[in-house]
Amino acid sequence: MEEVVITLLIKDNKIMSLLGPNSGWPPTIWWDREMVVWVPKTDWEEEKVTGSTIHQYMKVGKYAHC
């Protein structure tokens, strides 16, 4: 299964933005931390990966890295 890397921008422990493989970074730094998550490419392309569904892809040690 092919995967893509998604970067989460987190502020005050809330996911505020998801950056996909072709996304540009915001012009200013307003977030507290970043997290990288690998998700199936088909899910990303079908827009199944959202702020409310990203948690199902976060498996520490395999898919998520802080």
Contact map, one row per residue, 1 for C-alpha under 8 A:
111000000000000000000000000000000000000110000000000000000000000000
111100000000000000000000000000000000000111000000000000000000000000
111110000000000000000000000000000000011110000000000000000000000000
011111000000000000011000000000000000011110010000000000000000000000
001111100000000000011000000000000001111000000000000000000000000000
000111110000000001111000000000000001111000000000000000000000000000
000011111000000001110000000000000111100000000000000000000000000000
000001111100001111100000000000000111100000000000000000000000000000
000000111110001111100000000000111110000000000000000000000000000000
000000011111111110000000000000111110000000000000000000000000000000
000000001111111100000000000001111000000000000000000000000000000000
000000000111110000000000000000010000000000000000000000000000000000
000000000111111000000000000000000000000000000000000000000000000000
000000000111111100000000000000000000000000000000000000000000000000
000000011110111111000000000000000000000000000000001000000000000000
000000011110011111000000000000000000000000000000001000000000000000
000000011100001111100000000000000000000000000000001000000000000000
000001111000001111110000000000000000000000000000011000000000000000
000001111000000011111111100000000000000000000000000000000000000000
000111100000000001111110000000000000000000000000000000000000000000
000111000000000000111110000000000000000000000000000000000000000000
000000000000000000111111000000000000000000000000000000000000000000
000000000000000000111111100000000000000000000000000000000000000000
000000000000000000100111110000000000000000000000000000000000000000
000000000000000000100011111000000000000000000000000000000000000000
000000000000000000000001111110000000000000000000000000000000000000
000000000000000000000000111110000000000000000000000000000000000000
000000000000000000000000011111000000000000000000000000000000000000
000000000000000000000000011111100000000000000000000000000000000000
000000000010000000000000000111110000000000000000000000000000000000
000000001110000000000000000011111100000000000000000000000000000000
000000001111000000000000000001111100000000000000000000000000000000
000000001110000000000000000000111110000000000000000000000000000000
000000111100000000000000000000111111000000000000000000000000000001
000000111100000000000000000000001111100000000000000000000000000111
000011110000000000000000000000000111110000000000000000000000001111
000011110000000000000000000000000011111000000000000000001100001110
001111000000000000000000000000000001111100000000000000001000001100
001111000000000000000000000000000000111110110000100000001000001000
111100000000000000000000000000000000011111110000000000000000000000
111100000000000000000000000000000000001111111000000000000000000000
010000000000000000000000000000000000000111111100000000000000000000
000000000000000000000000000000000000001111111111100000000000000000
000100000000000000000000000000000000001111111111100000000000000000
000000000000000000000000000000000000000011111111000000000000000000
000000000000000000000000000000000000000001111111000000000000000000
000000000000000000000000000000000000000000111111110000000000000000
000000000000000000000000000000000000000000111111110010000000000000
000000000000000000000000000000000000001000110011111011000000000000
000000000000000001000000000000000000000000000011111111000000000000
000000000000001111000000000000000000000000000000111111000000000000
000000000000000000000000000000000000000000000000011111100000000000
000000000000000000000000000000000000000000000001111111111000000000
000000000000000000000000000000000000000000000000111111111100000000
000000000000000000000000000000000000000000000000000111111100000000
000000000000000000000000000000000000000000000000000011111110000000
000000000000000000000000000000000000111000000000000011111110001100
000000000000000000000000000000000000100000000000000001111111001100
000000000000000000000000000000000000000000000000000000011111111100
000000000000000000000000000000000000000000000000000000000111111110
000000000000000000000000000000000000000000000000000000000011111110
000000000000000000000000000000000000000000000000000000000011111100
000000000000000000000000000000000001111000000000000000001111111110
000000000000000000000000000000000011110000000000000000001111111111
000000000000000000000000000000000011100000000000000000000001101111
000000000000000000000000000000000111000000000000000000000000000111
